[in-house]
Amino acid sequence: MSISKEILINVTPQEIRVAILENGMLNELYIERSRSRGLVGNVYKGKVVRVLPGMEAAFVEIGMDKAAFLHVSDVTQKNTQNTSSDNNGNGFKPTPISHMLHEGQDILVQVIKDPIGTKGARLTTNITIPSRYLVFMPNSNNIGVSSRIEGEDERNRLRELLTSQESLNIDAGYILRTAAEVASQESIQSDISYLNRLWDKINTDFIRQETSIVVHKDLPLYLRVLRDMVDEGLEKIRVDSKETFNSMIEFASSYVPEVAELLEHYPGERPIFDLHGVEDEIQKGLEQKVHLKSGGYLIIDQTEAMTTIDVNTGGFVGTRNLEETIFKTNLEAAQSIVRQLRLRNLGGIVILDFIDMVEEEHKRQVVRALEKALERDHTRTYVCDVSPLGLIEMTRKRTRESLEHVLCAVCPTCEGRGSIKSAETVCYELFREILREARQFDAKELLVLASQEVVDILVDEESAGIAELADFIGIPIKFQVEGMFTQEQYEIVIL
């Protein structure tokens, strides 16, 4: 089944939003805000502030609030082998990070993962600079071809096309991107020249600039669309800002002329996202429950450690037997799960709890359906087979915040727990706290400040208990509603 793809770009002074629609359905959403642009792809002149041999890692200052993290596996030393023989001569082992970096050292690094939660950005010294058809790797000398380009003859042809270019940097590495499959020799040559000039500028700025400063910023989101998101099946790129549209036309004419004809300015009064139902889908992407067409549903729980997705039959009763009903629900759920992973940008460890299936062939088909749907996901994923507990474990590379973390903040009432103590529980806590206060202080009267819900229970259902408690401690107890308190908050004032 062919996929019809369309990209919508909504531009405001505060943020740019890019929606990717496949067959009219929102599958991916990218948001870039003027106050908090993503860092992935930016190159910095950093300074090593701490080397941790026990973790084989270092912290590097790049001008952010938090020092960025650099693991030894992301440190490359061009033209040197990062291995060394052990003391007994028994083969090789990785070079310790303390032998590669030292505190106070200036180093050229690139962000590969945005700061997420309490963690700082993650860095690499293996710089990669993408263009339309190539990815330039100055610290490598390999030539690779995108895995999406199939056929050994075509892969060999592209390698020969690249190596025949006169301006090719023989001391660097290149990857031919999927778009290179239809690129002309002149286009490849133009990309090489552009990447060479850019790399020379980065090196010059590294020498001249102070530390903890960006020496190369990746393109803004609306231009990255032209460079990275144009592939087979794309029919239109619609932009609702005339100024942004003109900038994209200018960029496309210089670097990706074949894409210019796909660009279209949307001048309508009705918001472009409303016209295509994108705003409604964004709201649904923040909900815990996702309804399936069959009547089943998914429950998605996102935590810091992992994301869990539970599949339920709901109102789907099927037409034949229970096993067939479960199988059809799981097949539909596999498609929906992949869409939700992409839309919500869920990364890290993901646990999928499909409805238990008896037949092994059904289990295999569900896994195959999941893997097939994931082929359209540009983010790297890894899927395990069904576990003995009936779960499917998978990972999805996380480079930026999820949709929920971008658009939402932690609930100030429950502080992210998802629940609060019941009013009854708070009442009984108050009983115990009143006893402590009465024994600790010489009070003539106690005033309890609490929320409306708690005070209502205290003066109604628990009025007898309050009277007994007041007699027991020999101090009158008064209550006052504090409108600014949450249900869990209370205060006991000594009078």
C-alpha positions in Angstrom: 0.0 0.0 0.0 1.5 3.3 -1.1 1.7 6.2 1.4 0.5 9.6 0.4 2.4 12.1 2.5 1.9 15.8 3.1 3.7 18.3 5.4 2.0 21.2 7.0 4.0 24.1 8.5 2.3 26.5 11.0 4.4 29.6 11.8 3.9 32.1 14.6 6.5 34.5 16.2 6.7 32.3 19.2 6.9 28.8 17.6 7.0 26.8 14.4 5.1 23.5 14.2 5.5 20.9 11.5 2.9 18.2 11.1 3.6 15.2 8.9 0.4 13.6 7.5 0.3 10.1 6.0 -2.9 9.3 4.1 -4.5 12.3 5.7 -3.6 11.2 9.3 -1.2 13.0 11.6 1.8 10.7 12.3 4.5 13.1 13.5 4.7 16.5 15.0 7.8 18.7 15.5 7.7 21.9 17.6 10.5 24.5 17.8 10.0 27.4 20.1 11.9 30.7 19.7 12.8 30.6 23.4 14.0 27.0 23.5 15.3 25.8 20.2 16.6 22.2 20.1 20.3 21.6 20.4 20.7 18.4 18.4 23.1 18.9 15.5 24.7 22.0 17.0 28.6 22.0 17.1 30.3 23.6 20.1 33.8 24.5 21.3 33.5 23.0 24.7 35.7 22.8 27.7 36.2 19.6 29.7 35.3 20.4 33.3 35.4 17.0 34.9 36.7 13.6 33.9 35.2 10.5 35.6 37.3 7.4 35.1 34.9 5.3 37.1 32.1 6.1 34.6 34.4 6.3 31.6 32.8 9.7 30.9 33.4 13.4 31.1 31.3 16.5 31.7 31.8 19.3 29.1 30.8 22.9 29.5 29.1 24.2 26.4 27.4 27.3 27.8 24.2 25.6 29.0 22.7 25.6 32.5 23.9 22.0 33.0 27.3 20.6 31.8 26.8 18.1 28.9 27.7 14.4 29.2 30.3 12.8 26.9 30.8 9.0 27.2 34.1 7.3 26.1 32.2 5.4 23.4 31.4 8.8 21.8 35.0 10.0 21.8 37.0 9.6 18.6 40.6 10.3 17.8 41.1 10.5 14.1 43.9 8.4 12.7 44.5 6.7 16.0 43.2 3.4 17.3 41.2 3.9 20.5 42.5 0.6 22.0 45.5 -0.4 23.9 47.1 -3.6 25.0 46.6 -4.7 28.5 49.6 -5.3 30.8 49.7 -9.0 30.0 49.6 -8.5 26.3 46.2 -10.3 26.1 44.7 -8.5 23.1 43.2 -5.0 23.2 41.0 -3.0 25.4 39.4 0.4 25.0 41.6 3.4 25.8 40.5 4.9 29.2 38.9 8.3 29.0 41.5 9.7 31.3 44.1 9.0 28.6 42.0 10.8 26.0 40.7 13.9 27.8 41.9 16.1 30.6 40.2 18.8 32.6 40.5 22.3 31.0 40.9 20.8 27.5 39.2 22.6 24.6 37.3 20.1 22.5 35.0 20.2 19.4 31.7 18.4 20.2 28.3 17.9 18.7 25.0 17.5 20.6 23.3 14.1 19.8 20.6 14.3 22.5 18.8 17.3 23.9 18.6 17.9 27.6 15.8 15.8 28.9 14.3 16.2 32.4 17.1 16.6 34.9 19.8 15.3 32.5 22.1 17.6 30.5 22.7 17.2 26.8 24.6 14.2 25.4 27.6 14.9 23.2 29.9 13.2 20.7 33.2 14.1 19.1 32.3 12.1 16.0 30.9 15.2 14.1 28.4 14.6 11.4 27.2 17.4 9.1 24.2 16.6 6.8 23.4 18.1 3.5 20.6 17.1 1.1 22.3 14.1 -0.4 25.3 13.4 1.9 26.4 13.2 5.6 29.9 14.5 6.1 32.0 12.8 8.8 35.3 14.6 9.2 36.6 12.1 11.9 36.1 9.1 9.7 37.3 7.8 6.4 34.5 5.4 5.5 32.0 5.7 2.7 28.5 4.3 3.5 25.2 4.1 1.7 21.8 4.5 3.4 20.2 1.2 4.3 17.0 2.3 2.7 18.7 2.1 -0.7 18.3 -1.5 -1.7 20.1 -3.4 -4.5 23.8 -4.0 -4.4 24.3 -2.7 -8.0 22.7 0.7 -7.1 24.7 0.9 -3.9 28.0 0.3 -5.8 27.0 2.8 -8.5 26.5 5.5 -5.8 29.8 4.7 -4.2 31.6 5.1 -7.5 29.7 8.3 -8.3 30.9 9.8 -5.0 34.5 8.6 -5.1 34.9 10.0 -8.7 34.3 13.6 -7.5 37.4 15.8 -7.7 36.6 17.8 -4.5 36.1 14.8 -2.3 37.9 15.1 1.0 39.9 11.8 1.1 40.7 12.3 4.8 37.0 12.3 5.7 34.0 10.0 5.5 30.7 10.3 3.8 27.3 8.6 3.9 25.0 8.8 0.8 21.5 9.6 2.0 18.4 8.0 0.6 17.8 11.1 -1.5 21.1 10.6 -3.3 19.4 7.7 -5.3 18.0 10.2 -7.7 20.7 12.9 -7.5 22.8 14.0 -10.5 26.6 14.1 -10.5 26.4 17.9 -10.4 24.2 17.8 -7.3 26.6 15.5 -5.5 29.5 17.8 -6.4 27.6 20.8 -5.2 27.0 19.1 -1.8 30.6 18.2 -1.4 31.7 21.7 -2.1 29.2 23.1 0.4 30.2 20.6 3.1 33.9 21.4 2.6 33.3 25.2 3.0 31.2 24.6 6.1 33.8 22.4 7.7 36.6 24.9 7.0 34.5 27.6 8.7 33.9 25.4 11.7 37.6 24.7 12.1 38.4 28.5 11.8 35.8 29.4 14.4 37.0 26.7 16.7 40.5 28.3 16.7 39.3 31.9 16.9 36.3 31.7 19.3 36.3 31.4 23.1 35.2 28.2 24.7 31.7 27.2 25.6 30.3 28.7 22.5 28.4 27.4 19.5 30.5 27.3 16.3 27.8 25.8 14.1 24.0 25.9 14.5 21.9 23.4 12.7 19.2 24.8 10.3 15.9 26.0 11.7 13.1 23.5 11.7 11.3 24.8 8.6 14.6 24.4 6.5 15.4 21.0 8.1 12.0 19.9 6.6 13.5 20.5 3.1 16.8 18.8 3.9 15.6 15.8 6.0 11.9 15.1 5.5 11.4 15.0 1.8 11.2 11.4 0.6 9.1 9.2 -1.8 5.4 9.8 -1.6 5.6 13.4 -0.5 3.0 15.4 -2.5 2.9 18.9 -0.9 4.6 21.1 1.7 2.1 23.7 2.8 3.2 26.8 4.7 0.9 29.4 6.3 3.5 32.2 6.4 4.4 34.1 3.3 7.8 35.2 4.7 8.7 31.6 5.7 7.5 30.4 2.3 9.8 32.8 0.5 12.7 31.7 2.7 12.0 28.1 1.9 11.7 28.8 -1.8 15.1 30.6 -1.8 16.8 27.8 0.1 15.2 25.1 -2.1 16.3 26.9 -5.3 19.9 27.0 -4.1 20.2 23.5 -2.5 17.3 21.3 -3.4 15.7 22.6 -6.6 13.6 19.5 -7.2 11.7 20.2 -3.9 10.7 23.8 -4.8 7.8 22.6 -6.9 6.3 20.9 -3.8 6.1 24.1 -1.8 2.8 25.9 -1.5 1.7 29.0 0.4 -1.5 28.6 2.3 -3.2 32.0 2.5 -6.6 30.9 4.0 -8.2 32.6 7.0 -8.9 29.3 8.7 -5.8 28.0 10.6 -4.1 25.4 8.5 -3.9 22.9 11.4 -7.7 23.3 12.0 -8.4 22.7 8.3 -6.7 19.2 8.5 -7.9 18.3 12.0 -4.3 18.4 13.4 -5.2 20.4 16.5 -7.7 17.7 17.6 -5.1 15.0 17.0 -2.6 16.9 19.1 -5.1 17.0 22.0 -5.7 13.2 21.6 -2.0 12.7 21.6 -1.9 14.0 25.2 -4.6 11.6 26.5 -3.9 8.4 28.3 -6.5 6.4 26.4 -6.4 5.8 22.7 -9.5 4.4 21.0 -9.3 1.8 18.2 -11.8 1.7 15.3 -12.8 -1.9 16.3 -13.9 -0.7 19.8 -10.7 -1.8 21.6 -8.4 0.8 23.1 -4.8 1.4 24.3 -3.7 2.7 27.7 -0.4 4.6 27.5 1.6 5.4 30.6 4.7 7.4 30.2 7.2 7.4 33.1 10.9 8.5 33.4 12.0 4.9 33.4 9.9 3.5 30.5 6.7 3.7 28.6 4.0 1.0 29.0 1.2 0.4 26.5 -1.6 -1.9 27.4 -4.0 -3.3 24.8 -7.7 -4.0 25.6 -10.6 -5.4 23.6 -13.0 -2.9 25.0 -16.3 -3.1 23.2 -15.0 -5.3 20.3 -16.8 -8.7 20.5 -15.7 -10.1 17.1 -17.7 -12.4 14.9 -16.1 -15.9 15.2 -14.3 -16.9 18.4 -12.3 -15.3 21.2 -8.8 -16.1 19.8 -9.7 -14.5 16.4 -11.2 -11.5 18.2 -8.0 -11.1 20.2 -5.8 -11.5 17.2 -7.6 -8.9 15.1 -7.5 -6.4 18.0 -3.8 -6.9 18.5 -3.1 -6.4 14.7 -5.0 -3.2 14.8 -3.3 -2.2 18.0 0.2 -2.8 16.4 -0.6 -0.1 13.8 -2.0 2.3 16.3 1.0 1.8 18.7 3.5 2.7 16.0 1.5 5.8 15.1 1.4 6.9 18.8 5.1 6.3 19.3 5.8 8.6 16.4 3.2 11.2 17.2 4.0 11.4 20.9 7.8 10.9 20.2 8.1 8.3 22.9 11.6 7.0 23.3 13.7 4.8 25.5 12.3 1.4 26.7 8.8 0.7 25.7 6.8 -2.4 27.0 3.8 -3.5 24.9 1.2 -5.6 26.7 -0.8 -7.1 23.9 -3.9 -9.3 24.8 -2.7 -12.8 25.5 -2.7 -15.0 22.4 -2.7 -18.8 22.4 -1.5 -19.6 18.9 2.2 -19.1 18.2 1.5 -18.1 14.5 -0.7 -15.2 15.8 2.1 -14.0 18.0 4.5 -14.1 15.1 2.1 -12.2 12.8 1.6 -9.4 15.4 5.3 -9.0 15.8 5.7 -8.9 12.0 2.9 -6.3 11.8 4.6 -4.2 14.4 8.0 -4.4 12.6 6.4 -3.6 9.3 4.7 -0.5 10.6 8.0 0.6 12.2 9.7 0.7 8.8 8.1 4.1 8.2 9.6 5.4 11.4 12.9 7.3 10.8 13.9 6.9 14.4 16.0 3.8 15.2 14.1 1.0 16.9 14.7 -2.5 18.2 12.0 -5.0 18.8 12.2 -8.3 20.9 10.0 -11.3 20.4 7.1 -12.0 22.7 8.4 -12.8 26.2 7.1 -15.7 28.3 4.9 -13.2 30.1 3.3 -12.3 26.8 5.0 -8.9 26.6 6.9 -7.3 23.7 9.9 -5.3 24.7 11.3 -2.6 22.4 13.5 0.4 22.4 13.2 3.6 20.4 16.0 6.1 20.2 15.3 9.2 22.2 16.9 12.5 21.0 14.4 15.1 22.0 11.6 15.6 24.6 8.3 13.7 24.1 5.2 15.6 23.0 3.8 15.5 26.6 7.0 17.0 28.0 7.1 19.8 25.4 3.4 20.8 25.8 2.7 20.0 29.4 4.1 20.7 32.9 4.0 18.6 36.0 0.7 18.9 37.9 1.3 21.2 40.9 -1.4 19.4 42.9 -0.2 15.8 42.6 3.4 16.6 41.5 3.3 14.2 38.7 2.0 11.2 40.7 -1.3 11.1 39.0 -3.3 10.9 42.2 -3.8 12.7 45.5 -4.7 11.6 49.0 -8.4 11.3 49.6 -10.1 13.9 51.8 -10.8 11.1 54.3 -7.1 10.2 54.5 -6.1 13.8 55.1 -8.7 14.0 57.9 -7.1 11.1 59.8 -3.7 12.6 59.3 -5.0 15.8 60.8 -6.3 13.8 63.9 -2.8 12.5 64.5 -1.1 15.9 63.9 -3.5 17.6 66.3 -2.5 15.1 69.0 1.2 15.8 68.4 0.7 19.6 68.5 -1.4 19.4 71.7 1.3 17.4 73.5 4.2 19.5 72.3 2.8 23.0 72.8 0.9 24.7 75.6 -2.1 25.9 73.5 -5.3 27.4 74.5 -7.0 26.8 71.2 -6.2 25.2 67.9 -7.2 26.6 64.5 -7.1 24.1 61.5 -6.7 25.6 58.0 -7.6 23.1 55.3 -9.4 22.8 51.9 -13.2 22.9 51.6 -13.5 19.2 51.0 -11.5 18.3 54.2 -13.3 20.8 56.4 -16.7 19.6 55.1 -15.9 16.0 56.3 -14.4 17.2 59.6 -17.5 19.2 60.6 -20.0 16.7 59.2 -19.1 13.0 59.1 -16.3 13.3 61.6 -17.9 15.8 64.0 -18.3 13.2 66.7 -14.6 12.2 66.4 -13.5 15.9 66.6 -15.6 16.4 69.7 -14.0 13.3 71.4 -10.6 14.5 70.4 -11.2 18.0 71.8 -12.4 16.5 75.1 -9.3 14.2 75.2 -6.7 17.0 74.7 -8.8 19.6 76.7 -8.4 22.2 74.0 -11.1 23.6 71.7 -10.6 23.0 67.9 -11.8 25.4 65.3 -11.8 25.1 61.5 -11.3 27.5 58.6 -11.5 26.9 54.9 -8.4 28.0 53.0 -9.3 28.4 49.4 -5.7 28.4 48.1 -4.9 25.0 49.7 -5.0 21.8 47.7 -6.8 18.8 49.1 -3.6 17.5 50.7 -2.5 20.8 52.3 -3.4 21.8 55.8 -2.0 23.9 58.6 -2.6 23.8 62.4 -2.2 27.2 64.1 -1.5 27.5 67.8 -3.6 30.2 69.5 
